[in-house]
Each structure stands twice: as C-alpha cells, then as structure tokens.
Amino acid sequence: MGKNELKMIVDGEFQTNLLHNLKVLGLSFDNECDEFPEYGFLQQLPNVKKLMVWSSSFKLIFCHQRPNNSELLLQLKELRLEFLGELVSIGLENSWTEPFVRNLETFEVISCSSLENLATCGVSFSNLTCLKVKNCDNLSYLFTSSTAKSLGRLQTMKIKRCKSIEEILCGEESDENEIIFPQLGCLKLRNLVNLRRFYRGNLSFPSLEKLSVSDCDDMVTLCPSTLKADKLTQVTIEYGEVISLDTDLNSTTRKEFGRKVCV
C-alpha cells in the first residue's frame, strides 16, 4: 500500500467492513517521501496486528512529538521494517511509544543499512518473544544492558549479516550486572564478521536448547565472564557442524573458537 491508497483509507473511500477485517498492513512509499505518515489512518483499521514498512526513504518511523492519536498503536503486536536504506532511527525511545513497545511481540529489522541503533537505553520490550535483525550494517550493538533486562519473554533471537556489530549487548563489565534470558530457547548468530562477544558481563540462558554460531570470525567466546546454559547439550558452528558440550558452554566455545582462530 502506498500513499495514494492510504489517503483513500483516511478519506473513507473503502468499505468499512473490509477495513475491519484487515489483520496485516504493508506500507511502501516512493523515494521522495522522508516523513512517516500520521498514525490517524489506523483508526480505520482497528484489527491490524502487524505493520510492515519497506522500500521507502523514511529517516524516522516514530516521531519525537506525541501525536494526538498515539493510543491507536496499542493494537499492533508485530513490526517489520525492511529495505529502509535512509532510516537512521526507529524512534522507540520516545516516551509516548512506551505502551506500544511493551505490547510488541515480534520485531524484525531487515536491510536498514543506515540504522544506528534499534533503541536507546530505557526502552522496555517486556512482551517481545521474537527478534530478527538482518543486513543492518551500521549497527555496532543491538541493545544496552538495561534494555536487555526487559527481554524476559524473548524466545527466539536471530541476528544475521550485520558487519559492524561488535557485541550484541552493550554495557559495563561487572559481576553484579548479570543478564538473564529466562525464556530464550533459540539463539542464532550468523555472518557477523566483527562480532567479538555477546556481552561483557555475566550471562544466563536457563531455557536455551538451540545455539548456532557461524561465520563470526572475530568471536572467541560468548562472554568473558560467567555463562550459564544448563539445558544446552550441543552447539551448531561452521558449515552446520554440531559440537557436543564437553563441560560448560563457555569452555566449549572458547576451545572451538580458539581452534578456529589458530587455523
């Protein structure tokens, strides 16, 4: 859907019953449109749960100034941003988006080459269950440690082909600064050529059963501190090779990644 079709919705040119049945909305604007449209059109689409935005020149999705109808965003559960080469910031750190971010369950960011961060510190993704990030070459990390502490319901994390990422979580190294992902069952890291570690501090993955790390040539360990993953029995590495855990996850990954670096 482009801006002409969006205008037709706002002007009431579609049958109400058709709009009320819409569950997924995709928006794609021409390259001359830098500003994301006002969110009032969602009033005509009360049952849309998934918003997809792609192939547009937006620099910002959620504006700094609170719109009059920001409560309309509360219906959305899934957000997918794709092929937004000019996007610099999503805008999730703006205080008025907090209720929307708390409701978000699936978050996908793909081929947004100018994006500097997913969200700054202070953002809470308390209901997020699935995170996928791919081909975002300007990201040096995904989340701050404070934001990571809100990811208590995250079940799946897949990060692929982001060449500038050096660590997944950015924070101060401290024994007290442990990050726990209580429900994360699947973690996949692929083609992250500058990734050094997942996090500097302590990590705990009590539910992790699937871990895949491939083409992460600079990685020596997931974290230099304490790493717990009691349910994990094996790790998938380069070319689909499966490595059984010799002892704990940290010892096994250090041994395997160290062997790879020495080759």
C-alpha distance (Angstrom), angle and dihedral (degrees) to the residues before:
residue distance angle dihedral
M1 . . .
G2 3.82 . .
K3 3.79 133.3 .
N4 3.83 93.5 -83.2
E5 3.78 92.2 56.9
L6 3.79 90.3 44.2
K7 3.80 89.9 54.8
M8 3.81 89.3 52.0
I9 3.81 89.4 55.7
V10 3.81 92.4 49.8
D11 3.81 90.4 47.0
G12 3.81 91.6 52.0
E13 3.79 96.6 -115.9
F14 3.82 94.2 138.7
Q15 3.79 126.0 74.3
T16 3.79 110.0 -97.2
N17 3.81 94.3 -133.8
L18 3.82 90.8 56.1
L19 3.78 93.0 51.1
H20 3.79 92.5 47.0
N21 3.81 90.1 56.7
L22 3.80 92.8 54.9
K23 3.82 112.9 112.5
V24 3.82 102.6 167.6
L25 3.81 125.1 43.5
G26 3.81 124.3 -167.7
L27 3.80 121.9 -169.0
S28 3.81 126.3 -166.8
F29 3.80 120.6 168.7
D30 3.79 130.9 -174.6
N31 3.80 122.1 -94.3
E32 3.81 93.4 -100.2
C33 3.79 93.5 67.1
D34 3.83 111.5 88.9
E35 3.81 99.7 165.0
F36 3.78 124.9 69.6
P37 3.84 111.8 -122.0
E38 3.78 122.6 -103.3
Y39 3.79 112.7 -85.4
G40 3.81 94.8 -124.6
F41 3.80 91.8 101.8
L42 3.82 88.5 72.7
Q43 3.81 88.0 70.5
Q44 3.79 86.8 72.6
L45 3.83 90.9 48.4
P46 3.82 104.6 53.9
N47 3.82 96.1 161.6
V48 3.79 101.2 47.9
K49 3.81 108.1 124.7
K50 3.81 100.7 169.8
L51 3.81 126.5 52.6
M52 3.81 119.8 -167.8
V53 3.80 122.1 -173.5
W54 3.81 119.7 -176.0
S55 3.81 146.2 154.3
S56 3.80 95.8 19.8
S57 3.80 135.9 119.9
F58 3.80 97.9 -123.5
K59 3.79 113.8 146.1
L60 3.81 93.6 -168.4
I61 3.82 131.6 23.1
F62 3.80 102.7 -169.3
C63 3.80 112.0 39.0
H64 3.81 124.0 -134.1
Q65 3.80 94.5 -120.5
R66 3.79 117.3 74.4
P67 3.83 110.1 -112.3
N68 3.80 120.3 -136.5
N69 3.79 92.3 -115.0
S70 3.81 102.7 39.7
E71 3.82 90.7 133.7
L72 3.80 88.0 73.8
L73 3.80 89.3 75.1
L74 3.80 90.8 66.3
Q75 3.81 91.2 83.0
L76 3.81 92.5 64.3
K77 3.81 119.2 97.0
E78 3.81 101.0 167.4
L79 3.81 131.3 47.2
R80 3.82 123.6 -173.6
L81 3.81 121.5 -179.5
E82 3.81 116.2 -174.2
F83 3.81 138.1 170.3
L84 3.80 94.0 0.8
G85 3.79 98.6 146.7
E86 3.82 95.2 172.3
L87 3.80 96.5 47.5
V88 3.81 110.0 121.5
S89 3.81 100.3 167.1
I90 3.80 134.2 11.7
G91 3.81 91.9 -153.0
L92 3.81 98.9 -132.6
E93 3.80 90.7 136.5
N94 3.82 90.9 69.6
S95 3.81 107.7 110.1
W96 3.80 94.7 -129.4
T97 3.84 91.4 61.7
E98 3.82 92.7 58.8
P99 3.86 96.3 99.3
F100 3.81 90.5 47.7
V101 3.80 93.0 48.8
R102 3.81 90.5 49.8
N103 3.82 90.2 55.3
L104 3.80 95.2 46.8
E105 3.82 113.4 114.3
T106 3.82 104.2 171.1
F107 3.80 124.0 34.7
E108 3.82 122.0 -179.3
V109 3.82 125.6 176.6
I110 3.81 116.1 -178.6
S111 3.80 132.1 173.4
C112 3.80 97.4 -8.6
S113 3.79 95.7 145.3
S114 3.84 98.5 178.3
L115 3.80 97.5 45.2
E116 3.81 110.9 124.6
N117 3.82 99.2 -167.8
L118 3.79 141.4 -9.6
A119 3.77 92.1 -130.6
T120 3.78 137.4 -21.9
C121 3.80 124.0 -121.4
G122 3.78 119.4 -63.0
V123 3.82 96.2 43.7
S124 3.81 115.5 127.1
F125 3.82 121.6 -153.0
S126 3.79 94.7 -178.2
N127 3.84 96.1 157.6
L128 3.81 99.9 35.6
T129 3.82 111.8 128.2
C130 3.83 102.9 166.0
L131 3.82 129.8 39.4
K132 3.81 124.4 178.8
V133 3.82 124.5 175.0
K134 3.79 122.6 175.9
N135 3.82 137.6 167.0
C136 3.80 96.1 1.3
D137 3.79 100.5 140.6
N138 3.81 99.5 176.6
L139 3.81 96.2 60.9
S140 3.80 115.7 104.1
Y141 3.84 92.7 -179.5
L142 3.81 137.6 -1.2
F143 3.79 106.5 -135.3
T144 3.76 141.1 -0.6
S145 3.79 115.8 -114.5
S146 3.82 90.8 -107.6
T147 3.80 91.6 57.0
A148 3.82 90.9 44.8
K149 3.80 89.9 59.8
S150 3.81 88.9 66.1
L151 3.82 93.1 58.6
G152 3.79 94.3 91.5
R153 3.81 94.7 135.0
L154 3.79 98.5 42.5
Q155 3.81 110.1 129.3
T156 3.81 104.3 168.0
M157 3.82 130.5 34.7
K158 3.81 121.1 176.8
I159 3.81 120.8 175.0
K160 3.80 119.1 178.4
R161 3.81 139.1 172.0
C162 3.80 100.9 -6.3
K163 3.77 101.1 143.1
S164 3.83 99.2 -168.9
I165 3.79 99.2 49.7
E166 3.81 110.4 116.7
E167 3.79 98.0 171.1
I168 3.78 134.4 6.4
L169 3.79 95.3 -138.1
C170 3.77 122.2 34.2
G171 3.79 117.8 -152.9
E172 3.80 147.0 113.7
E173 3.78 116.8 -67.7
S174 3.78 107.9 -114.4
D175 3.81 136.8 145.3
E176 3.80 88.4 -132.6
N177 3.77 93.9 50.5
E178 3.80 97.7 80.1
I179 3.79 118.1 162.3
I180 3.81 116.0 -150.9
F181 3.80 123.8 -165.4
P182 3.82 98.7 -168.3
Q183 3.82 98.0 -178.8
L184 3.81 103.8 27.7
G185 3.81 105.6 126.7
C186 3.82 101.5 162.2
L187 3.81 127.2 42.5
K188 3.81 121.4 173.3
L189 3.81 124.4 178.8
R190 3.79 116.0 179.6
N191 3.80 137.0 168.4
L192 3.80 94.7 -1.7
V193 3.79 96.3 145.8
N194 3.83 96.7 -179.2
L195 3.80 98.2 38.7
R196 3.81 110.4 128.4
R197 3.79 101.1 172.7
F198 3.77 144.0 -19.9
Y199 3.80 94.2 -119.2
R200 3.82 139.4 -15.9
G201 3.78 96.9 -133.8
N202 3.80 133.8 53.8
L203 3.79 119.8 -50.2
S204 3.79 133.2 -162.1
F205 3.82 126.7 -171.2
P206 3.84 104.7 175.3
S207 3.84 93.6 169.5
L208 3.81 100.7 37.3
E209 3.83 112.3 130.6
K210 3.83 102.3 151.5
L211 3.80 122.1 50.3
S212 3.80 123.2 167.6
V213 3.81 124.0 177.5
S214 3.82 118.0 173.7
D215 3.81 136.6 158.2
C216 3.79 92.4 8.4
D217 3.79 94.9 132.3
D218 3.83 98.8 174.3
M219 3.79 96.2 49.0
V220 3.80 117.3 108.3
T221 3.81 98.9 165.7
L222 3.79 139.4 -4.9
C223 3.80 89.5 -118.2
P224 3.83 135.0 -8.6
S225 3.81 92.3 -135.4
T226 3.81 133.7 54.9
L227 3.81 114.4 -31.5
K228 3.81 121.8 -171.9
A229 3.81 126.1 -172.2
D230 3.81 106.6 148.3
K231 3.82 97.4 172.0
L232 3.80 95.8 49.4
T233 3.82 115.0 101.6
Q234 3.82 102.1 168.3
V235 3.80 143.8 16.8
T236 3.80 128.3 -142.2
I237 3.80 112.8 -139.6
E238 3.83 138.1 163.8
Y239 3.80 117.4 -4.8
G240 3.78 92.9 -0.3
E241 3.82 94.1 -62.5
V242 3.78 110.9 159.8
I243 3.81 117.8 -144.3
S244 3.80 120.9 -164.6
L245 3.78 115.4 -138.2
D246 3.79 109.1 -102.3
T247 3.77 94.0 -164.8
D248 3.78 121.3 -31.9
L249 3.81 127.1 -6.9
N250 3.80 95.4 -105.9
S251 3.80 94.4 52.7
T252 3.79 92.8 46.8
T253 3.79 95.8 48.0
R254 3.80 93.1 45.0
K255 3.79 89.9 51.9
E256 3.80 94.0 46.4
F257 3.80 98.0 42.6
G258 3.80 90.8 43.2
R259 3.80 90.2 53.5
K260 3.81 89.9 49.8
V261 3.82 92.6 51.3
C262 3.82 91.6 50.1
V263 3.81 94.0 52.1
